Amino acid sequence: MNAENTQVIQQCTREALAGELTFPEILGKLAHIGIERYHADYSRQEITYYLPDGDSVVIATPHPSHPTATEFSAPAVEAAV
């Protein structure tokens, strides 16, 4: 991943987390530089962005830390929705 693309990705990530970009705007900017897909890992607080050739870059995302539940609770999921 070249430095220019990495800078665009970092900017998109910052602006997305700050609520300054809409989802379609983010996708447009990422598609413009050739990003094919991404994977957000909230437990690791990072997003991996992928180019079609498999090249990737991992960006740390400062999400608030939340404990992971030890048991599944259908009522808790229902209440959250």
Distance bins in CASP14 RR format, pairs under 12 A and 6 or more apart:
PFRMAT RR
TARGET T0000
AUTHOR 0000-0000-0000
RMODE 2
METHOD distances of the structure
MODEL  1
1 7 0 0 0 0 0 1 0 0 0 0 0
1 8 0 0 0 0 0 1 0 0 0 0 0
1 9 1 0 0 1 0 0 0 0 0 0 0
1 10 0 0 0 0 0 1 0 0 0 0 0
1 33 0 0 0 0 1 0 0 0 0 0 0
1 34 0 0 0 0 0 1 0 0 0 0 0
1 35 0 0 0 0 1 0 0 0 0 0 0
1 48 0 0 0 0 0 1 0 0 0 0 0
1 49 1 0 0 1 0 0 0 0 0 0 0
1 50 0 0 0 0 1 0 0 0 0 0 0
1 51 1 0 0 1 0 0 0 0 0 0 0
1 53 0 0 0 0 0 1 0 0 0 0 0
1 54 0 0 0 0 1 0 0 0 0 0 0
1 55 1 0 1 0 0 0 0 0 0 0 0
1 56 1 0 0 1 0 0 0 0 0 0 0
1 57 1 0 1 0 0 0 0 0 0 0 0
1 58 0 0 0 0 1 0 0 0 0 0 0
1 59 0 0 0 0 0 1 0 0 0 0 0
2 8 0 0 0 0 1 0 0 0 0 0 0
2 9 0 0 0 0 0 1 0 0 0 0 0
2 33 0 0 0 0 1 0 0 0 0 0 0
2 34 0 0 0 0 0 1 0 0 0 0 0
2 51 0 0 0 0 1 0 0 0 0 0 0
2 55 0 0 0 0 1 0 0 0 0 0 0
2 57 0 0 0 0 1 0 0 0 0 0 0
3 9 0 0 0 0 0 1 0 0 0 0 0
3 10 0 0 0 0 0 1 0 0 0 0 0
3 33 0 0 0 0 0 1 0 0 0 0 0
3 57 0 0 0 0 0 1 0 0 0 0 0
4 10 0 0 0 0 0 1 0 0 0 0 0
4 11 0 0 0 0 0 1 0 0 0 0 0
4 32 0 0 0 0 0 1 0 0 0 0 0
4 33 1 0 0 1 0 0 0 0 0 0 0
4 34 0 0 0 0 0 1 0 0 0 0 0
4 57 0 0 0 0 0 1 0 0 0 0 0
5 11 0 0 0 0 0 1 0 0 0 0 0
5 12 0 0 0 0 0 1 0 0 0 0 0
5 29 0 0 0 0 0 1 0 0 0 0 0
5 30 0 0 0 0 1 0 0 0 0 0 0
5 31 0 0 0 0 0 1 0 0 0 0 0
5 32 0 0 0 0 1 0 0 0 0 0 0
5 33 1 0 1 0 0 0 0 0 0 0 0
5 34 1 0 0 1 0 0 0 0 0 0 0
5 35 1 0 0 1 0 0 0 0 0 0 0
5 49 0 0 0 0 1 0 0 0 0 0 0
5 50 0 0 0 0 0 1 0 0 0 0 0
5 51 0 0 0 0 1 0 0 0 0 0 0
5 55 0 0 0 0 1 0 0 0 0 0 0
5 56 0 0 0 0 0 1 0 0 0 0 0
5 57 1 0 0 1 0 0 0 0 0 0 0
5 59 0 0 0 0 0 1 0 0 0 0 0
6 12 0 0 0 0 0 1 0 0 0 0 0
6 13 0 0 0 0 0 1 0 0 0 0 0
6 33 0 0 0 0 1 0 0 0 0 0 0
6 35 0 0 0 0 0 1 0 0 0 0 0
6 49 0 0 0 0 1 0 0 0 0 0 0
6 51 0 0 0 0 0 1 0 0 0 0 0
6 55 0 0 0 0 0 1 0 0 0 0 0
6 56 0 0 0 0 0 1 0 0 0 0 0
6 57 1 0 1 0 0 0 0 0 0 0 0
6 58 0 0 0 0 0 1 0 0 0 0 0
6 59 0 0 0 0 1 0 0 0 0 0 0
7 13 0 0 0 0 0 1 0 0 0 0 0
7 14 0 0 0 0 0 1 0 0 0 0 0
7 29 0 0 0 0 0 1 0 0 0 0 0
7 33 0 0 0 0 1 0 0 0 0 0 0
7 57 0 0 0 0 0 1 0 0 0 0 0
7 59 0 0 0 0 0 1 0 0 0 0 0
8 14 0 0 0 0 0 1 0 0 0 0 0
8 15 0 0 0 0 0 1 0 0 0 0 0
8 21 0 0 0 0 0 1 0 0 0 0 0
8 26 0 0 0 0 0 1 0 0 0 0 0
8 28 0 0 0 0 0 1 0 0 0 0 0
8 29 1 0 0 1 0 0 0 0 0 0 0
8 30 1 0 0 1 0 0 0 0 0 0 0
8 31 0 0 0 0 0 1 0 0 0 0 0
8 32 0 0 0 0 1 0 0 0 0 0 0
8 33 1 0 1 0 0 0 0 0 0 0 0
8 34 0 0 0 0 1 0 0 0 0 0 0
8 35 0 0 0 0 1 0 0 0 0 0 0
8 49 0 0 0 0 1 0 0 0 0 0 0
8 57 0 0 0 0 0 1 0 0 0 0 0
8 59 0 0 0 0 0 1 0 0 0 0 0
9 15 0 0 0 0 0 1 0 0 0 0 0
9 16 0 0 0 0 0 1 0 0 0 0 0
9 26 0 0 0 0 0 1 0 0 0 0 0
9 29 0 0 0 0 1 0 0 0 0 0 0
9 30 1 0 0 1 0 0 0 0 0 0 0
9 32 0 0 0 0 0 1 0 0 0 0 0
9 33 1 0 0 1 0 0 0 0 0 0 0
9 34 0 0 0 0 0 1 0 0 0 0 0
9 35 1 0 0 1 0 0 0 0 0 0 0
9 38 0 0 0 0 1 0 0 0 0 0 0
9 46 0 0 0 0 0 1 0 0 0 0 0
9 47 0 0 0 0 1 0 0 0 0 0 0
9 48 0 0 0 0 0 1 0 0 0 0 0
9 49 1 0 1 0 0 0 0 0 0 0 0
9 50 0 0 0 0 0 1 0 0 0 0 0
9 51 0 0 0 0 0 1 0 0 0 0 0
9 55 0 0 0 0 0 1 0 0 0 0 0
9 56 0 0 0 0 0 1 0 0 0 0 0
9 57 1 0 0 1 0 0 0 0 0 0 0
9 58 0 0 0 0 1 0 0 0 0 0 0
9 59 1 0 1 0 0 0 0 0 0 0 0
9 60 0 0 0 0 0 1 0 0 0 0 0
9 61 0 0 0 0 0 1 0 0 0 0 0
10 16 0 0 0 0 0 1 0 0 0 0 0
10 17 0 0 0 0 0 1 0 0 0 0 0
10 29 0 0 0 0 0 1 0 0 0 0 0
10 30 0 0 0 0 0 1 0 0 0 0 0
10 33 0 0 0 0 0 1 0 0 0 0 0
10 47 0 0 0 0 0 1 0 0 0 0 0
10 49 0 0 0 0 1 0 0 0 0 0 0
10 57 0 0 0 0 1 0 0 0 0 0 0
10 58 0 0 0 0 0 1 0 0 0 0 0
10 59 1 0 1 0 0 0 0 0 0 0 0
10 60 0 0 0 0 1 0 0 0 0 0 0
10 61 0 0 0 0 0 1 0 0 0 0 0
11 17 0 0 0 0 0 1 0 0 0 0 0
11 18 0 0 0 0 0 1 0 0 0 0 0
11 20 0 0 0 0 1 0 0 0 0 0 0
11 21 0 0 0 0 1 0 0 0 0 0 0
11 25 0 0 0 0 0 1 0 0 0 0 0
11 26 0 0 0 0 0 1 0 0 0 0 0
11 29 0 0 0 0 1 0 0 0 0 0 0
11 30 0 0 0 0 0 1 0 0 0 0 0
11 33 0 0 0 0 0 1 0 0 0 0 0
11 59 0 0 0 0 0 1 0 0 0 0 0
12 18 0 0 0 0 0 1 0 0 0 0 0
12 19 0 0 0 0 0 1 0 0 0 0 0
12 20 0 0 0 0 1 0 0 0 0 0 0
12 21 1 0 0 1 0 0 0 0 0 0 0
12 22 0 0 0 0 0 1 0 0 0 0 0
12 23 0 0 0 0 0 1 0 0 0 0 0
12 25 0 0 0 0 1 0 0 0 0 0 0
12 26 1 0 1 0 0 0 0 0 0 0 0
12 27 0 0 0 0 1 0 0 0 0 0 0
12 28 0 0 0 0 1 0 0 0 0 0 0
12 29 1 0 1 0 0 0 0 0 0 0 0
12 30 1 0 0 1 0 0 0 0 0 0 0
12 31 0 0 0 0 0 1 0 0 0 0 0
12 32 0 0 0 0 0 1 0 0 0 0 0
12 33 0 0 0 0 1 0 0 0 0 0 0
12 35 0 0 0 0 1 0 0 0 0 0 0
12 38 0 0 0 0 1 0 0 0 0 0 0
12 47 0 0 0 0 1 0 0 0 0 0 0
12 49 0 0 0 0 1 0 0 0 0 0 0
12 57 0 0 0 0 0 1 0 0 0 0 0
12 59 0 0 0 0 1 0 0 0 0 0 0
12 61 0 0 0 0 0 1 0 0 0 0 0
13 19 0 0 0 0 0 1 0 0 0 0 0
13 20 0 0 0 0 0 1 0 0 0 0 0
13 21 0 0 0 0 1 0 0 0 0 0 0
13 26 0 0 0 0 1 0 0 0 0 0 0
13 29 0 0 0 0 0 1 0 0 0 0 0
13 30 0 0 0 0 0 1 0 0 0 0 0
13 35 0 0 0 0 0 1 0 0 0 0 0
13 38 0 0 0 0 1 0 0 0 0 0 0
13 40 0 0 0 0 1 0 0 0 0 0 0
13 45 0 0 0 0 0 1 0 0 0 0 0
13 46 0 0 0 0 1 0 0 0 0 0 0
13 47 1 0 0 1 0 0 0 0 0 0 0
13 48 0 0 0 0 0 1 0 0 0 0 0
13 49 0 0 0 0 1 0 0 0 0 0 0
13 57 0 0 0 0 0 1 0 0 0 0 0
13 58 0 0 0 0 0 1 0 0 0 0 0
13 59 1 0 1 0 0 0 0 0 0 0 0
13 60 0 0 0 0 1 0 0 0 0 0 0
13 61 1 0 0 1 0 0 0 0 0 0 0
13 62 0 0 0 0 1 0 0 0 0 0 0
13 63 0 0 0 0 0 1 0 0 0 0 0
14 20 0 0 0 0 1 0 0 0 0 0 0
14 21 0 0 0 0 1 0 0 0 0 0 0
14 26 0 0 0 0 0 1 0 0 0 0 0
14 47 0 0 0 0 0 1 0 0 0 0 0
14 59 0 0 0 0 1 0 0 0 0 0 0
14 60 0 0 0 0 0 1 0 0 0 0 0
14 61 0 0 0 0 1 0 0 0 0 0 0
14 62 0 0 0 0 1 0 0 0 0 0 0
15 21 1 0 1 0 0 0 0 0 0 0 0
15 22 0 0 0 0 1 0 0 0 0 0 0
15 23 0 0 0 0 0 1 0 0 0 0 0
15 25 0 0 0 0 1 0 0 0 0 0 0
15 26 1 0 0 1 0 0 0 0 0 0 0
15 29 0 0 0 0 1 0 0 0 0 0 0
15 30 0 0 0 0 0 1 0 0 0 0 0
16 22 0 0 0 0 1 0 0 0 0 0 0
16 23 0 0 0 0 1 0 0 0 0 0 0
16 24 0 0 0 0 0 1 0 0 0 0 0
16 25 0 0 0 0 1 0 0 0 0 0 0
16 26 1 0 1 0 0 0 0 0 0 0 0
16 27 0 0 0 0 0 1 0 0 0 0 0
16 28 0 0 0 0 0 1 0 0 0 0 0
16 29 0 0 0 0 1 0 0 0 0 0 0
16 30 0 0 0 0 0 1 0 0 0 0 0
16 38 0 0 0 0 0 1 0 0 0 0 0
16 40 0 0 0 0 0 1 0 0 0 0 0
16 47 0 0 0 0 1 0 0 0 0 0 0
16 49 0 0 0 0 0 1 0 0 0 0 0
16 59 0 0 0 0 0 1 0 0 0 0 0
16 61 0 0 0 0 1 0 0 0 0 0 0
16 62 0 0 0 0 0 1 0 0 0 0 0
16 63 0 0 0 0 0 1 0 0 0 0 0
17 26 0 0 0 0 0 1 0 0 0 0 0
17 40 0 0 0 0 0 1 0 0 0 0 0
17 45 0 0 0 0 0 1 0 0 0 0 0
17 47 0 0 0 0 1 0 0 0 0 0 0
17 59 0 0 0 0 0 1 0 0 0 0 0
17 60 0 0 0 0 0 1 0 0 0 0 0
17 61 1 0 0 1 0 0 0 0 0 0 0
17 62 1 0 0 1 0 0 0 0 0 0 0
17 63 1 0 0 1 0 0 0 0 0 0 0
17 64 0 0 0 0 0 1 0 0 0 0 0
18 26 0 0 0 0 0 1 0 0 0 0 0
18 61 0 0 0 0 0 1 0 0 0 0 0
18 62 0 0 0 0 0 1 0 0 0 0 0
19 25 0 0 0 0 0 1 0 0 0 0 0
19 26 0 0 0 0 0 1 0 0 0 0 0
20 26 0 0 0 0 0 1 0 0 0 0 0
20 29 0 0 0 0 0 1 0 0 0 0 0
21 27 0 0 0 0 1 0 0 0 0 0 0
21 28 0 0 0 0 1 0 0 0 0 0 0
21 29 1 0 0 1 0 0 0 0 0 0 0
21 30 0 0 0 0 0 1 0 0 0 0 0
22 28 0 0 0 0 0 1 0 0 0 0 0
22 29 0 0 0 0 0 1 0 0 0 0 0
23 29 0 0 0 0 0 1 0 0 0 0 0
23 30 0 0 0 0 0 1 0 0 0 0 0
23 38 0 0 0 0 0 1 0 0 0 0 0
24 30 0 0 0 0 0 1 0 0 0 0 0
24 31 0 0 0 0 0 1 0 0 0 0 0
25 31 0 0 0 0 0 1 0 0 0 0 0
25 32 0 0 0 0 0 1 0 0 0 0 0
26 32 0 0 0 0 0 1 0 0 0 0 0
26 33 0 0 0 0 0 1 0 0 0 0 0
26 35 0 0 0 0 1 0 0 0 0 0 0
26 38 0 0 0 0 1 0 0 0 0 0 0
26 40 0 0 0 0 0 1 0 0 0 0 0
26 47 0 0 0 0 0 1 0 0 0 0 0
26 49 0 0 0 0 0 1 0 0 0 0 0
27 33 0 0 0 0 0 1 0 0 0 0 0
27 34 0 0 0 0 0 1 0 0 0 0 0
27 35 0 0 0 0 1 0 0 0 0 0 0
27 36 0 0 0 0 0 1 0 0 0 0 0
27 37 0 0 0 0 0 1 0 0 0 0 0
27 38 0 0 0 0 1 0 0 0 0 0 0
27 49 0 0 0 0 0 1 0 0 0 0 0
28 34 0 0 0 0 1 0 0 0 0 0 0
28 35 0 0 0 0 1 0 0 0 0 0 0
29 35 0 0 0 0 1 0 0 0 0 0 0
29 49 0 0 0 0 0 1 0 0 0 0 0
30 36 0 0 0 0 1 0 0 0 0 0 0
30 37 0 0 0 0 1 0 0 0 0 0 0
30 38 1 0 0 1 0 0 0 0 0 0 0
30 47 0 0 0 0 0 1 0 0 0 0 0
30 49 1 0 0 1 0 0 0 0 0 0 0
30 50 0 0 0 0 0 1 0 0 0 0 0
30 51 0 0 0 0 0 1 0 0 0 0 0
30 57 0 0 0 0 0 1 0 0 0 0 0
30 59 0 0 0 0 0 1 0 0 0 0 0
31 37 0 0 0 0 0 1 0 0 0 0 0
31 38 0 0 0 0 0 1 0 0 0 0 0
31 49 0 0 0 0 0 1 0 0 0 0 0
31 51 0 0 0 0 0 1 0 0 0 0 0
31 52 0 0 0 0 0 1 0 0 0 0 0
33 49 0 0 0 0 1 0 0 0 0 0 0
33 50 0 0 0 0 0 1 0 0 0 0 0
33 51 0 0 0 0 1 0 0 0 0 0 0
33 52 0 0 0 0 0 1 0 0 0 0 0
33 55 0 0 0 0 0 1 0 0 0 0 0
33 57 0 0 0 0 0 1 0 0 0 0 0
34 49 0 0 0 0 1 0 0 0 0 0 0
34 50 0 0 0 0 1 0 0 0 0 0 0
34 51 1 0 0 1 0 0 0 0 0 0 0
34 52 1 0 0 1 0 0 0 0 0 0 0
34 53 0 0 0 0 1 0 0 0 0 0 0
34 54 0 0 0 0 0 1 0 0 0 0 0
34 55 0 0 0 0 0 1 0 0 0 0 0
35 47 0 0 0 0 0 1 0 0 0 0 0
35 48 0 0 0 0 0 1 0 0 0 0 0
35 49 1 0 1 0 0 0 0 0 0 0 0
35 50 1 0 0 1 0 0 0 0 0 0 0
35 51 1 0 0 1 0 0 0 0 0 0 0
35 52 0 0 0 0 1 0 0 0 0 0 0
35 53 0 0 0 0 0 1 0 0 0 0 0
35 54 0 0 0 0 0 1 0 0 0 0 0
35 55 0 0 0 0 0 1 0 0 0 0 0
35 56 0 0 0 0 1 0 0 0 0 0 0
35 57 0 0 0 0 1 0 0 0 0 0 0
35 59 0 0 0 0 0 1 0 0 0 0 0
36 48 0 0 0 0 0 1 0 0 0 0 0
36 49 0 0 0 0 1 0 0 0 0 0 0
36 50 1 0 1 0 0 0 0 0 0 0 0
36 51 1 0 0 1 0 0 0 0 0 0 0
36 52 1 0 1 0 0 0 0 0 0 0 0
36 53 0 0 0 0 1 0 0 0 0 0 0
36 54 0 0 0 0 1 0 0 0 0 0 0
36 55 0 0 0 0 0 1 0 0 0 0 0
36 56 0 0 0 0 1 0 0 0 0 0 0
37 47 0 0 0 0 0 1 0 0 0 0 0
37 48 0 0 0 0 1 0 0 0 0 0 0
37 49 1 0 0 1 0 0 0 0 0 0 0
37 50 1 0 1 0 0 0 0 0 0 0 0
37 51 0 0 0 0 1 0 0 0 0 0 0
37 52 0 0 0 0 1 0 0 0 0 0 0
37 54 0 0 0 0 1 0 0 0 0 0 0
37 56 0 0 0 0 1 0 0 0 0 0 0
38 46 0 0 0 0 0 1 0 0 0 0 0
38 47 1 0 1 0 0 0 0 0 0 0 0
38 48 1 0 0 1 0 0 0 0 0 0 0
38 49 1 0 1 0 0 0 0 0 0 0 0
38 50 1 0 0 1 0 0 0 0 0 0 0
38 51 0 0 0 0 0 1 0 0 0 0 0
38 56 0 0 0 0 1 0 0 0 0 0 0
38 57 0 0 0 0 1 0 0 0 0 0 0
38 58 0 0 0 0 0 1 0 0 0 0 0
38 59 0 0 0 0 1 0 0 0 0 0 0
38 61 0 0 0 0 0 1 0 0 0 0 0
39 46 0 0 0 0 1 0 0 0 0 0 0
39 47 1 0 0 1 0 0 0 0 0 0 0
39 48 1 0 1 0 0 0 0 0 0 0 0
39 49 0 0 0 0 1 0 0 0 0 0 0
39 50 1 0 0 1 0 0 0 0 0 0 0
39 56 0 0 0 0 1 0 0 0 0 0 0
39 57 0 0 0 0 0 1 0 0 0 0 0
39 58 0 0 0 0 1 0 0 0 0 0 0
39 59 0 0 0 0 0 1 0 0 0 0 0
39 61 0 0 0 0 0 1 0 0 0 0 0
40 46 0 0 0 0 1 0 0 0 0 0 0
40 47 1 0 1 0 0 0 0 0 0 0 0
40 48 0 0 0 0 1 0 0 0 0 0 0
40 49 0 0 0 0 1 0 0 0 0 0 0
40 58 0 0 0 0 0 1 0 0 0 0 0
40 59 0 0 0 0 1 0 0 0 0 0 0
40 60 0 0 0 0 0 1 0 0 0 0 0
40 61 1 0 0 1 0 0 0 0 0 0 0
40 63 0 0 0 0 1 0 0 0 0 0 0
41 47 1 0 0 1 0 0 0 0 0 0 0
41 48 1 0 0 1 0 0 0 0 0 0 0
41 58 0 0 0 0 1 0 0 0 0 0 0
41 59 0 0 0 0 0 1 0 0 0 0 0
41 60 0 0 0 0 0 1 0 0 0 0 0
41 61 0 0 0 0 1 0 0 0 0 0 0
41 63 0 0 0 0 1 0 0 0 0 0 0
42 61 0 0 0 0 1 0 0 0 0 0 0
42 62 0 0 0 0 0 1 0 0 0 0 0
42 63 1 0 1 0 0 0 0 0 0 0 0
42 64 0 0 0 0 1 0 0 0 0 0 0
42 65 0 0 0 0 1 0 0 0 0 0 0
42 66 0 0 0 0 1 0 0 0 0 0 0
42 68 0 0 0 0 1 0 0 0 0 0 0
43 61 0 0 0 0 0 1 0 0 0 0 0
43 63 0 0 0 0 1 0 0 0 0 0 0
43 65 0 0 0 0 1 0 0 0 0 0 0
43 66 0 0 0 0 1 0 0 0 0 0 0
43 67 0 0 0 0 0 1 0 0 0 0 0
43 68 1 0 0 1 0 0 0 0 0 0 0
43 69 0 0 0 0 0 1 0 0 0 0 0
44 58 0 0 0 0 1 0 0 0 0 0 0
44 59 0 0 0 0 0 1 0 0 0 0 0
44 60 0 0 0 0 1 0 0 0 0 0 0
44 61 0 0 0 0 1 0 0 0 0 0 0
44 63 0 0 0 0 1 0 0 0 0 0 0
44 65 0 0 0 0 0 1 0 0 0 0 0
44 68 0 0 0 0 0 1 0 0 0 0 0
45 58 0 0 0 0 0 1 0 0 0 0 0
45 59 0 0 0 0 1 0 0 0 0 0 0
45 60 1 0 0 1 0 0 0 0 0 0 0
45 61 1 0 1 0 0 0 0 0 0 0 0
45 62 1 0 0 1 0 0 0 0 0 0 0
45 63 1 0 1 0 0 0 0 0 0 0 0
45 64 0 0 0 0 1 0 0 0 0 0 0
45 65 1 0 0 1 0 0 0 0 0 0 0
45 66 0 0 0 0 0 1 0 0 0 0 0
46 56 0 0 0 0 0 1 0 0 0 0 0
46 57 0 0 0 0 0 1 0 0 0 0 0
46 58 1 0 1 0 0 0 0 0 0 0 0
46 59 1 0 0 1 0 0 0 0 0 0 0
46 60 1 0 1 0 0 0 0 0 0 0 0
46 61 1 0 1 0 0 0 0 0 0 0 0
46 62 0 0 0 0 0 1 0 0 0 0 0
46 63 0 0 0 0 1 0 0 0 0 0 0
47 56 0 0 0 0 0 1 0 0 0 0 0
47 57 0 0 0 0 1 0 0 0 0 0 0
47 58 1 0 0 1 0 0 0 0 0 0 0
47 59 1 0 1 0 0 0 0 0 0 0 0
47 60 0 0 0 0 1 0 0 0 0 0 0
47 61 1 0 1 0 0 0 0 0 0 0 0
47 62 0 0 0 0 0 1 0 0 0 0 0
47 63 0 0 0 0 1 0 0 0 0 0 0
48 54 0 0 0 0 0 1 0 0 0 0 0
48 55 0 0 0 0 0 1 0 0 0 0 0
48 56 1 0 1 0 0 0 0 0 0 0 0
48 57 1 0 0 1 0 0 0 0 0 0 0
48 58 1 0 1 0 0 0 0 0 0 0 0
48 59 1 0 0 1 0 0 0 0 0 0 0
48 60 0 0 0 0 0 1 0 0 0 0 0
48 61 0 0 0 0 0 1 0 0 0 0 0
49 55 0 0 0 0 1 0 0 0 0 0 0
49 56 1 0 0 1 0 0 0 0 0 0 0
49 57 1 0 1 0 0 0 0 0 0 0 0
49 58 0 0 0 0 1 0 0 0 0 0 0
49 59 1 0 0 1 0 0 0 0 0 0 0
49 61 0 0 0 0 0 1 0 0 0 0 0
50 56 1 0 1 0 0 0 0 0 0 0 0
50 57 0 0 0 0 1 0 0 0 0 0 0
50 58 0 0 0 0 0 1 0 0 0 0 0
51 57 0 0 0 0 1 0 0 0 0 0 0
66 80 0 0 0 0 0 1 0 0 0 0 0
69 76 1 0 0 1 0 0 0 0 0 0 0
69 77 0 0 0 0 1 0 0 0 0 0 0
69 80 0 0 0 0 0 1 0 0 0 0 0
71 77 0 0 0 0 0 1 0 0 0 0 0
72 78 0 0 0 0 0 1 0 0 0 0 0
73 79 0 0 0 0 1 0 0 0 0 0 0
73 80 0 0 0 0 1 0 0 0 0 0 0
74 80 0 0 0 0 0 1 0 0 0 0 0
74 81 0 0 0 0 0 1 0 0 0 0 0
75 81 0 0 0 0 0 1 0 0 0 0 0
END
